[in-house]
Amino acid sequence: MKKKPYAIIWVVIFITIIVFIFAVSCKAPKILMDITVDTPPTKLEYKLGEELNPEGMVISAVYDDGSTETVDDYTVSNLDSETSGSKIITVSYNGKNTAFIVYVNRTIDSISVTTIPAKVVYTIDDIFNPAGMVITAFFDDGSSAIVTGYTLSGFDSSELGNNSITVEYEGKTTSFEIIVSKVQGFSITFASIIDLAPFIEGPTIYILPGREGKPTSVTLTLDNPDQYDENSIIWKIPGTSITGNGASFTLDSENLPNNLIGDYFLTLEVKKDSIPYNKTVIFTVAP
């Protein structure tokens, strides 16, 4: 009879253990509430036609009891890499979804000089002028765009001949030709400027006809005329029939139309090695 208390204690302990095990086994399972992209994939930028590479991505499951765990039996949607731009990739796990973004970048197939510079003929020691030049990039998705920020190389005006100018933009190159000509420019000298009345102020020639003691003409002479092609020197006053040939040209107020009062252009045209050049000055006829 003295052993009964111990037997009762062991029975109580046994029953307690059984109840605990039953309670644990009957506990409601935790509920999946959400999934998150803890770490995005290592590769987030793609070229056209590439497949998605999820390597490096870490996905976590979030439960109703606040716990989380890393899962790896998720699925991901396909990457549409046929067109460029940002793409949304969907990750799914047990009915829950999340997403991340990757980028499909178009790449340049080639570049082209779609409009050459306005100036392609240079003289010795000239400075390159790219004004008017248009560079277009052509992409692997069939699109194209005008680009800036390119670099230029190959210009050398210290020697005569052709220069191949190379255009480089993001690893792609193209080129175009310019010419360095023998003509080193020309100037106009005024050989018959007398009295104080007619004078030169910048490119303007002043002639004061019909005034006593004042000159009524002025002669302009081209420097070094022998350097130009034979019979290529032509003087013109646009808007009139007045023209001239040769190294010198005389503006004579007696030969000007009566209504030719005001500012006018005098254009000198020459050719060197069949390449045309011109220079324009302004003259003023005052009554």
C-alpha positions as CSV (number, residue, x, y, z in Angstrom):
1,M,0.0,0.0,0.0
2,K,2.9,2.4,0.6
3,K,3.8,2.2,-3.1
4,K,0.5,3.7,-4.4
5,P,1.5,7.3,-4.2
6,Y,4.5,6.7,-6.5
7,A,2.3,4.8,-8.9
8,I,-0.2,7.7,-9.0
9,I,2.6,10.2,-9.7
10,W,3.9,8.2,-12.7
11,V,0.4,7.9,-14.0
12,V,0.0,11.7,-13.9
13,I,3.3,12.2,-15.6
14,F,2.4,9.8,-18.3
15,I,-1.0,11.4,-18.9
16,T,0.6,14.9,-19.0
17,I,3.1,13.7,-21.7
18,I,0.3,12.2,-23.8
19,V,-1.8,15.3,-23.5
20,F,1.2,17.5,-24.6
21,I,2.0,15.3,-27.5
22,F,-1.6,15.4,-28.6
23,A,-1.8,19.1,-28.3
24,V,1.3,19.6,-30.3
25,S,0.1,17.3,-33.0
26,C,-3.3,19.0,-33.2
27,K,-1.9,22.5,-33.5
28,A,-3.2,24.4,-36.6
29,P,-0.6,24.8,-39.4
30,K,0.7,28.3,-40.0
31,I,-0.7,30.1,-43.0
32,L,1.3,31.5,-45.9
33,M,0.6,35.3,-46.1
34,D,3.0,36.6,-48.7
35,I,6.3,36.1,-50.5
36,T,9.1,38.6,-51.0
37,V,12.2,39.0,-53.1
38,D,14.8,39.4,-50.5
39,T,17.7,39.4,-53.0
40,P,17.1,40.1,-56.7
41,P,18.9,38.1,-59.3
42,T,22.5,39.0,-60.0
43,K,21.7,39.7,-63.7
44,L,19.2,42.5,-64.2
45,E,20.2,43.8,-67.6
46,Y,19.7,41.8,-70.8
47,K,20.3,42.1,-74.6
48,L,17.6,41.4,-77.1
49,G,16.9,37.6,-77.4
50,E,18.5,36.6,-74.1
51,E,16.8,34.3,-71.6
52,L,16.1,35.1,-68.0
53,N,18.8,34.0,-65.5
54,P,17.4,34.0,-61.9
55,E,20.7,32.9,-60.4
56,G,21.4,34.7,-57.1
57,M,17.7,35.4,-56.3
58,V,16.5,34.8,-52.8
59,I,12.7,34.4,-52.1
60,S,11.2,34.3,-48.6
61,A,7.8,33.1,-47.5
62,V,6.0,35.1,-44.8
63,Y,3.6,33.3,-42.5
64,D,0.7,34.5,-40.3
65,D,2.7,33.9,-37.1
66,G,5.3,36.4,-38.2
67,S,7.9,33.8,-39.2
68,T,9.7,33.6,-42.5
69,E,11.6,31.0,-44.3
70,T,13.6,30.9,-47.6
71,V,11.9,28.9,-50.3
72,D,13.3,27.6,-53.5
73,D,10.5,25.7,-55.2
74,Y,9.0,28.9,-56.7
75,T,8.3,29.5,-60.4
76,V,9.1,32.6,-62.5
77,S,7.5,34.0,-65.6
78,N,9.3,34.1,-68.9
79,L,11.3,37.1,-70.0
80,D,10.1,38.9,-73.2
81,S,13.4,39.9,-74.6
82,E,12.1,40.4,-78.2
83,T,11.7,44.1,-77.5
84,S,13.7,46.6,-75.5
85,G,12.6,48.3,-72.3
86,S,11.8,47.4,-68.7
87,K,10.2,44.0,-68.1
88,I,8.2,42.8,-65.0
89,I,9.1,39.2,-63.9
90,T,6.5,37.5,-61.7
91,V,7.5,35.0,-59.0
92,S,4.9,32.5,-57.7
93,Y,4.8,30.2,-54.7
94,N,1.8,28.4,-53.3
95,G,-0.7,30.9,-54.7
96,K,1.3,34.0,-53.7
97,N,3.0,36.3,-56.2
98,T,5.7,38.9,-56.1
99,A,7.7,40.6,-58.9
100,F,10.9,42.3,-59.8
101,I,12.0,44.3,-62.8
102,V,14.8,43.6,-65.4
103,Y,15.8,45.7,-68.4
104,V,16.3,44.6,-72.0
105,N,18.6,47.1,-73.7
106,R,18.9,47.6,-77.4
107,T,22.4,47.7,-78.7
108,I,24.0,49.7,-81.5
109,D,24.6,47.8,-84.7
110,S,26.2,50.7,-86.6
111,I,26.4,54.5,-86.9
112,S,26.3,56.6,-90.0
113,V,27.0,60.1,-91.1
114,T,23.5,60.9,-92.4
115,T,24.3,64.5,-93.1
116,I,27.9,65.6,-93.8
117,P,29.2,68.9,-92.4
118,A,28.4,72.1,-94.3
119,K,32.1,72.6,-94.8
120,V,34.2,69.8,-96.4
121,V,36.8,71.9,-98.2
122,Y,39.6,73.4,-96.1
123,T,42.8,75.4,-96.6
124,I,46.2,74.9,-95.0
125,D,46.0,75.3,-91.2
126,D,42.2,75.6,-91.2
127,I,40.2,74.5,-88.1
128,F,37.7,71.8,-88.5
129,N,34.1,72.9,-88.4
130,P,31.5,70.1,-87.8
131,A,28.5,72.4,-88.1
132,G,25.6,70.8,-89.9
133,M,26.8,67.2,-89.4
134,V,24.2,64.6,-88.3
135,I,25.2,61.2,-86.9
136,T,22.6,58.5,-86.7
137,A,22.8,55.3,-84.6
138,F,21.1,52.1,-85.9
139,F,20.0,49.6,-83.2
140,D,19.5,45.8,-83.2
141,D,15.7,46.2,-82.7
142,G,15.4,48.0,-86.1
143,S,15.1,51.5,-84.6
144,S,17.4,54.5,-85.1
145,A,18.1,57.8,-83.4
146,I,20.2,60.9,-84.0
147,V,23.0,60.9,-81.4
148,T,25.5,63.4,-80.0
149,G,28.5,63.0,-77.7
150,Y,30.5,61.3,-80.5
151,T,34.2,61.9,-81.0
152,L,36.1,62.9,-84.1
153,S,39.6,62.1,-85.2
154,G,41.8,62.2,-88.3
155,F,41.6,65.9,-89.2
156,D,44.9,67.4,-90.3
157,S,45.0,70.6,-92.2
158,S,48.8,71.0,-92.1
159,E,49.2,69.1,-95.4
160,L,47.4,69.1,-98.7
161,G,45.1,66.2,-99.7
162,N,42.1,64.3,-98.5
163,N,41.5,63.5,-94.8
164,S,39.4,60.6,-93.6
165,I,37.5,61.9,-90.5
166,T,36.6,59.0,-88.2
167,V,33.4,59.3,-86.0
168,E,33.3,57.1,-82.9
169,Y,30.2,56.5,-80.7
170,E,29.9,53.8,-78.1
171,G,32.4,51.6,-79.8
172,K,31.0,52.0,-83.3
173,T,32.8,54.0,-86.0
174,T,32.1,55.5,-89.4
175,S,33.9,58.1,-91.5
176,F,33.7,60.7,-94.2
177,E,36.1,62.6,-96.4
178,I,37.2,66.3,-96.4
179,I,39.7,68.1,-98.7
180,V,42.6,70.3,-97.7
181,S,43.1,72.6,-100.7
182,K,46.1,74.6,-102.0
183,V,44.1,77.8,-101.8
184,Q,45.0,79.6,-98.7
185,G,42.3,82.2,-99.1
186,F,42.5,85.5,-100.8
187,S,42.1,89.2,-100.0
188,I,41.0,92.3,-101.8
189,T,43.2,95.3,-101.8
190,F,41.8,98.7,-102.7
191,A,44.2,100.3,-105.2
192,S,42.6,103.6,-105.9
193,I,41.3,105.2,-102.7
194,I,42.1,108.9,-102.7
195,D,40.8,111.8,-100.7
196,L,39.4,111.6,-97.3
197,A,35.8,111.2,-98.4
198,P,35.8,107.6,-99.6
199,F,37.2,105.4,-96.9
200,I,36.9,101.8,-95.7
201,E,35.1,101.0,-92.5
202,G,35.2,97.3,-92.1
203,P,34.0,95.7,-95.4
204,T,32.2,98.8,-96.6
205,I,33.4,101.0,-99.4
206,Y,32.0,104.6,-99.5
207,I,31.7,106.4,-102.9
208,L,30.4,110.0,-103.0
209,P,29.5,110.8,-106.6
210,G,28.7,114.2,-108.0
211,R,30.5,116.3,-105.4
212,E,33.2,118.7,-106.5
213,G,36.6,117.5,-105.6
214,K,35.4,114.1,-104.5
215,P,36.4,110.8,-106.3
216,T,33.6,109.1,-108.2
217,S,35.2,105.7,-108.6
218,V,37.2,103.2,-106.7
219,T,39.2,100.3,-108.0
220,L,39.5,96.9,-106.2
221,T,42.4,94.6,-107.0
222,L,42.6,90.9,-106.2
223,D,45.8,89.8,-104.4
224,N,47.9,87.2,-106.2
225,P,45.5,86.6,-109.1
226,D,47.9,84.2,-110.8
227,Q,47.2,81.5,-108.2
228,Y,43.7,81.0,-109.5
229,D,42.4,79.1,-112.6
230,E,42.7,81.0,-115.9
231,N,39.6,83.1,-116.7
232,S,37.9,82.2,-113.5
233,I,37.9,85.6,-111.8
234,I,34.4,87.2,-112.0
235,W,33.1,90.3,-110.3
236,K,29.3,90.8,-109.8
237,I,26.9,93.2,-108.3
238,P,23.8,91.0,-107.6
239,G,20.6,92.6,-108.8
240,T,22.3,94.5,-111.6
241,S,23.8,93.7,-114.9
242,I,27.2,95.0,-113.7
243,T,29.9,92.4,-114.0
244,G,33.6,92.3,-114.6
245,N,36.5,89.9,-115.2
246,G,40.2,90.0,-114.3
247,A,42.3,90.9,-111.4
248,S,40.9,94.4,-111.0
249,F,37.4,95.8,-110.9
250,T,36.4,99.5,-110.9
251,L,33.3,100.8,-109.3
252,D,32.4,104.1,-111.2
253,S,29.5,106.1,-110.1
254,E,28.9,107.4,-113.6
255,N,28.2,103.9,-114.8
256,L,25.9,103.0,-112.0
257,P,22.1,103.2,-112.5
258,N,20.7,106.5,-111.2
259,N,18.6,104.6,-108.6
260,L,21.6,102.7,-107.2
261,I,21.8,104.6,-104.0
262,G,22.4,102.7,-100.8
263,D,24.2,99.6,-99.6
264,Y,25.0,96.9,-102.1
265,F,27.0,93.6,-102.3
266,L,30.0,93.1,-104.5
267,T,30.8,89.4,-105.0
268,L,34.1,88.1,-106.3
269,E,34.1,84.5,-107.6
270,V,37.3,82.5,-108.4
271,K,38.3,78.9,-108.9
272,K,41.4,77.1,-107.8
273,D,41.9,73.6,-109.2
274,S,38.3,73.7,-110.4
275,I,37.1,74.3,-106.8
276,P,34.9,77.5,-106.5
277,Y,35.5,80.1,-103.9
278,N,33.9,83.5,-103.4
279,K,34.1,86.6,-101.2
280,T,31.6,89.4,-100.7
281,V,32.1,93.0,-99.6
282,I,29.6,95.7,-99.1
283,F,29.9,99.1,-100.8
284,T,27.7,102.2,-100.2
285,V,26.7,104.8,-102.8
286,A,25.8,108.1,-101.2
287,P,24.2,111.0,-103.2
